[in-house]
């Protein structure tokens, strides 16, 4: 097992740590490390962009899914990839024309963004929801700056 710590002699102490024996750890311990890595990814903020067609024809829509980044562990080795694939859900993304990782919208963490061209449909969508619907529990909203401008046309936007 090689653990190398170095400190610079000039200026503030610089430490670097190189651990080259990860593969020699027991499989159970490596599995626990990959699980911890995945648990840490759950606290990442994501942005949901409201697109009117997402809710067309739906009387009581469920919370949407948000696109997430591809976890880096997918590219490490087969062992890490197996752990990641147990936690990640993939869905087709029309913009990317491929399958991308998604997760359910987290009411406490994620941001619901309403672009200029979708604000009217958002307020129509609100009328379909009663007090216990997911939309009434969203905590973080972001609005297009044009919505804050004066006038019906959105000011300079």
Secondary structure, DSSP 8 states (H G I E B T S, - for coil): --EEEE--SSSS---EEEE--GGGS-HHHHHHHHHHHHHHHTT---EEE--GGGGTT-SS----EEE----GGGGT-HHHHHHHHHH-EEEEETTTTEEEEEEE--TTT-EEEE-GGGHHHHHHHHHT--TTSGGGG---EEE-GGGGSSTTTTTT-
